[in-house]
Amino acid sequence: MHTLKMGCYAALCAALLASPAHAEKADRDKPVNLEADMVTIDDIRKVSVYQGNVILSQGTLMLRADRVQATQNAEGLDTLSATGRPATFRQKLDGRDEFIDGFADRIEYNSVNSQLEMIGQAQLRRGSDELRGAQISYNANTEFYKVVGQPDAKTPAGRVRAVIRPKPRTDQPAEKP
């Protein structure tokens, strides 16, 4: 494990904790653990690059990627980009015994507008529900999702797919003996 400056940790944490669907708020107060085969930090440009089997964890959050790049601005985190085949994340939803899982060739986060982009074979799973497409966009401020298929695809695999499973009914009448 590499010892990194606190600003680099904060940048990664802030980016990843803004992930979709009300992530576990308690994670923000947990320590960040980061492992990579190599890290480079450019303090002048405020860019940190982690390469080779990158694993970041903080509380219930787990991110895995081949490469992660974080840039900072005067307020802290500016952008984060994770690439892999696929890059993945998993995090517990706040107040529920449920997780959200994300998979894509590239995962990008912009802290200025709280925009998450999952690009290339993107997939989000929440419980038994899932979204798939060439690209999934999510804005944490507006809680707005957009899923785009492969526009030039001639096969069903290039279209957007959603699976929404029925939720168990809680208003079932009691069975009579």
MOTA-V957366 format. One record per residue. N is the residue number from 1. RES is the residue in three letters. PSI is psi in radians with two decimals (* if undefined). BURIAL is # if it has 9 or more other C-alpha atoms within 8 Angstrom, else .. D_LAST is the distance of its C-alpha to the last C-alpha in Angstrom with 2 decimals. Layout:
n=N res=RES psi=PSI burial=BURIAL d_last=D_LAST
n=N res=RES psi=PSI burial=BURIAL d_last=D_LAST
//
This chain:
n=1 res=MET psi=2.44 burial=. d_last=61.40
n=2 res=HIS psi=2.51 burial=. d_last=63.97
n=3 res=THR psi=2.17 burial=. d_last=64.85
n=4 res=LEU psi=2.79 burial=. d_last=64.82
n=5 res=LYS psi=2.61 burial=. d_last=65.92
n=6 res=MET psi=-0.60 burial=. d_last=63.29
n=7 res=GLY psi=-0.64 burial=. d_last=63.92
n=8 res=CYS psi=-0.74 burial=# d_last=62.83
n=9 res=TYR psi=-0.84 burial=# d_last=59.58
n=10 res=ALA psi=-0.68 burial=# d_last=58.95
n=11 res=ALA psi=-0.82 burial=# d_last=59.61
n=12 res=LEU psi=-0.74 burial=# d_last=57.11
n=13 res=CYS psi=-0.86 burial=# d_last=54.44
n=14 res=ALA psi=-0.67 burial=# d_last=54.83
n=15 res=ALA psi=-0.84 burial=# d_last=54.56
n=16 res=LEU psi=-0.48 burial=# d_last=51.52
n=17 res=LEU psi=-0.12 burial=# d_last=49.50
n=18 res=ALA psi=0.29 burial=# d_last=49.65
n=19 res=SER psi=2.90 burial=# d_last=47.54
n=20 res=PRO psi=2.83 burial=# d_last=44.85
n=21 res=ALA psi=0.81 burial=. d_last=41.53
n=22 res=HIS psi=1.20 burial=# d_last=42.08
n=23 res=ALA psi=2.80 burial=# d_last=43.02
n=24 res=GLU psi=1.97 burial=# d_last=42.40
n=25 res=LYS psi=-0.55 burial=. d_last=44.83
n=26 res=ALA psi=-0.36 burial=. d_last=45.24
n=27 res=ASP psi=-0.53 burial=# d_last=46.96
n=28 res=ARG psi=-0.47 burial=# d_last=50.05
n=29 res=ASP psi=0.02 burial=. d_last=50.84
n=30 res=LYS psi=2.69 burial=. d_last=50.58
n=31 res=PRO psi=2.64 burial=. d_last=53.64
n=32 res=VAL psi=2.31 burial=# d_last=54.48
n=33 res=ASN psi=2.23 burial=. d_last=55.10
n=34 res=LEU psi=2.32 burial=# d_last=57.13
n=35 res=GLU psi=2.48 burial=# d_last=58.44
n=36 res=ALA psi=2.79 burial=# d_last=60.76
n=37 res=ASP psi=-0.49 burial=# d_last=63.59
n=38 res=MET psi=2.57 burial=. d_last=66.00
n=39 res=VAL psi=2.45 burial=# d_last=66.25
n=40 res=THR psi=2.42 burial=. d_last=69.06
n=41 res=ILE psi=2.12 burial=. d_last=69.42
n=42 res=ASP psi=1.68 burial=. d_last=71.93
n=43 res=ASP psi=-0.51 burial=. d_last=72.30
n=44 res=ILE psi=-0.85 burial=. d_last=74.78
n=45 res=ARG psi=-0.16 burial=. d_last=72.59
n=46 res=LYS psi=0.84 burial=# d_last=69.35
n=47 res=VAL psi=2.26 burial=# d_last=67.78
n=48 res=SER psi=2.33 burial=# d_last=65.86
n=49 res=VAL psi=2.17 burial=# d_last=65.07
n=50 res=TYR psi=2.26 burial=# d_last=62.83
n=51 res=GLN psi=2.58 burial=# d_last=63.09
n=52 res=GLY psi=1.76 burial=# d_last=61.66
n=53 res=ASN psi=0.98 burial=# d_last=58.04
n=54 res=VAL psi=2.25 burial=# d_last=57.38
n=55 res=ILE psi=2.10 burial=# d_last=54.33
n=56 res=LEU psi=2.29 burial=# d_last=53.57
n=57 res=SER psi=2.55 burial=# d_last=50.75
n=58 res=GLN psi=1.87 burial=# d_last=49.93
n=59 res=GLY psi=-2.16 burial=# d_last=46.69
n=60 res=THR psi=-0.11 burial=# d_last=43.91
n=61 res=LEU psi=2.33 burial=# d_last=46.44
n=62 res=MET psi=2.16 burial=# d_last=47.94
n=63 res=LEU psi=2.33 burial=# d_last=50.60
n=64 res=ARG psi=2.35 burial=# d_last=52.28
n=65 res=ALA psi=2.88 burial=# d_last=55.30
n=66 res=ASP psi=-0.55 burial=# d_last=58.63
n=67 res=ARG psi=2.39 burial=# d_last=60.51
n=68 res=VAL psi=2.27 burial=# d_last=59.82
n=69 res=GLN psi=2.26 burial=# d_last=62.40
n=70 res=ALA psi=2.36 burial=# d_last=62.17
n=71 res=THR psi=2.59 burial=# d_last=64.71
n=72 res=GLN psi=2.68 burial=# d_last=65.23
n=73 res=ASN psi=-2.93 burial=. d_last=66.84
n=74 res=ALA psi=-0.50 burial=. d_last=68.05
n=75 res=GLU psi=-0.14 burial=. d_last=64.52
n=76 res=GLY psi=-2.26 burial=# d_last=63.09
n=77 res=LEU psi=2.40 burial=# d_last=61.16
n=78 res=ASP psi=-1.09 burial=# d_last=62.31
n=79 res=THR psi=2.77 burial=# d_last=60.75
n=80 res=LEU psi=2.40 burial=# d_last=58.96
n=81 res=SER psi=2.19 burial=# d_last=58.94
n=82 res=ALA psi=2.31 burial=# d_last=57.12
n=83 res=THR psi=2.64 burial=# d_last=57.77
n=84 res=GLY psi=-3.08 burial=# d_last=56.43
n=85 res=ARG psi=1.19 burial=. d_last=54.98
n=86 res=PRO psi=2.98 burial=# d_last=52.56
n=87 res=ALA psi=2.44 burial=# d_last=52.70
n=88 res=THR psi=2.68 burial=# d_last=49.21
n=89 res=PHE psi=2.72 burial=# d_last=47.44
n=90 res=ARG psi=2.36 burial=# d_last=44.07
n=91 res=GLN psi=2.50 burial=# d_last=42.89
n=92 res=LYS psi=2.48 burial=# d_last=39.77
n=93 res=LEU psi=2.53 burial=# d_last=38.65
n=94 res=ASP psi=2.21 burial=. d_last=39.04
n=95 res=GLY psi=0.18 burial=. d_last=35.99
n=96 res=ARG psi=2.74 burial=. d_last=33.66
n=97 res=ASP psi=1.04 burial=. d_last=32.80
n=98 res=GLU psi=2.60 burial=. d_last=34.29
n=99 res=PHE psi=2.73 burial=# d_last=37.74
n=100 res=ILE psi=2.34 burial=# d_last=40.17
n=101 res=ASP psi=2.39 burial=# d_last=42.37
n=102 res=GLY psi=2.50 burial=# d_last=45.57
n=103 res=PHE psi=2.34 burial=# d_last=47.91
n=104 res=ALA psi=2.82 burial=# d_last=51.24
n=105 res=ASP psi=-0.60 burial=# d_last=54.82
n=106 res=ARG psi=2.36 burial=# d_last=55.91
n=107 res=ILE psi=2.15 burial=# d_last=54.15
n=108 res=GLU psi=2.51 burial=# d_last=56.26
n=109 res=TYR psi=2.32 burial=# d_last=55.70
n=110 res=ASN psi=2.00 burial=# d_last=57.96
n=111 res=SER psi=-0.43 burial=# d_last=57.52
n=112 res=VAL psi=-0.75 burial=. d_last=59.64
n=113 res=ASN psi=0.19 burial=. d_last=57.16
n=114 res=SER psi=0.75 burial=# d_last=54.04
n=115 res=GLN psi=2.18 burial=# d_last=53.94
n=116 res=LEU psi=2.25 burial=# d_last=52.29
n=117 res=GLU psi=2.24 burial=# d_last=53.40
n=118 res=MET psi=2.05 burial=# d_last=51.98
n=119 res=ILE psi=2.27 burial=# d_last=54.43
n=120 res=GLY psi=1.83 burial=# d_last=54.37
n=121 res=GLN psi=0.84 burial=# d_last=51.19
n=122 res=ALA psi=2.48 burial=# d_last=49.19
n=123 res=GLN psi=2.32 burial=# d_last=45.49
n=124 res=LEU psi=2.32 burial=# d_last=43.09
n=125 res=ARG psi=2.34 burial=# d_last=39.58
n=126 res=ARG psi=1.87 burial=# d_last=37.06
n=127 res=GLY psi=-2.21 burial=. d_last=33.79
n=128 res=SER psi=0.04 burial=. d_last=32.99
n=129 res=ASP psi=2.60 burial=# d_last=35.14
n=130 res=GLU psi=2.67 burial=# d_last=38.80
n=131 res=LEU psi=2.42 burial=# d_last=42.06
n=132 res=ARG psi=2.50 burial=# d_last=45.01
n=133 res=GLY psi=3.10 burial=# d_last=48.50
n=134 res=ALA psi=-0.55 burial=# d_last=52.17
n=135 res=GLN psi=2.40 burial=# d_last=52.07
n=136 res=ILE psi=2.22 burial=# d_last=49.51
n=137 res=SER psi=2.48 burial=# d_last=50.81
n=138 res=TYR psi=2.29 burial=# d_last=49.00
n=139 res=ASN psi=2.05 burial=# d_last=50.42
n=140 res=ALA psi=-0.46 burial=# d_last=48.88
n=141 res=ASN psi=-0.77 burial=. d_last=50.43
n=142 res=THR psi=-0.15 burial=. d_last=48.98
n=143 res=GLU psi=0.73 burial=# d_last=45.91
n=144 res=PHE psi=2.22 burial=. d_last=47.09
n=145 res=TYR psi=2.57 burial=. d_last=46.61
n=146 res=LYS psi=2.24 burial=. d_last=48.78
n=147 res=VAL psi=2.25 burial=# d_last=48.35
n=148 res=VAL psi=2.34 burial=# d_last=51.26
n=149 res=GLY psi=-3.06 burial=# d_last=51.34
n=150 res=GLN psi=1.82 burial=# d_last=54.42
n=151 res=PRO psi=-0.57 burial=. d_last=56.34
n=152 res=ASP psi=0.19 burial=. d_last=58.51
n=153 res=ALA psi=2.37 burial=# d_last=55.81
n=154 res=LYS psi=0.07 burial=. d_last=55.68
n=155 res=THR psi=2.78 burial=. d_last=52.46
n=156 res=PRO psi=-0.42 burial=. d_last=48.82
n=157 res=ALA psi=-0.35 burial=. d_last=49.12
n=158 res=GLY psi=-0.06 burial=# d_last=51.46
n=159 res=ARG psi=2.80 burial=# d_last=48.99
n=160 res=VAL psi=2.43 burial=# d_last=46.71
n=161 res=ARG psi=2.38 burial=. d_last=43.20
n=162 res=ALA psi=2.40 burial=. d_last=40.09
n=163 res=VAL psi=2.05 burial=. d_last=36.60
n=164 res=ILE psi=1.91 burial=. d_last=33.98
n=165 res=ARG psi=2.53 burial=. d_last=30.48
n=166 res=PRO psi=2.50 burial=. d_last=27.48
n=167 res=LYS psi=2.58 burial=. d_last=26.07
n=168 res=PRO psi=2.42 burial=. d_last=22.40
n=169 res=ARG psi=2.36 burial=. d_last=20.64
n=170 res=THR psi=-0.09 burial=. d_last=19.67
n=171 res=ASP psi=0.50 burial=. d_last=18.37
n=172 res=GLN psi=2.33 burial=. d_last=15.10
n=173 res=PRO psi=2.63 burial=. d_last=12.42
n=174 res=ALA psi=2.49 burial=. d_last=9.44
n=175 res=GLU psi=2.49 burial=. d_last=6.49
n=176 res=LYS psi=2.48 burial=. d_last=3.81
n=177 res=PRO psi=* burial=. d_last=0.00
//
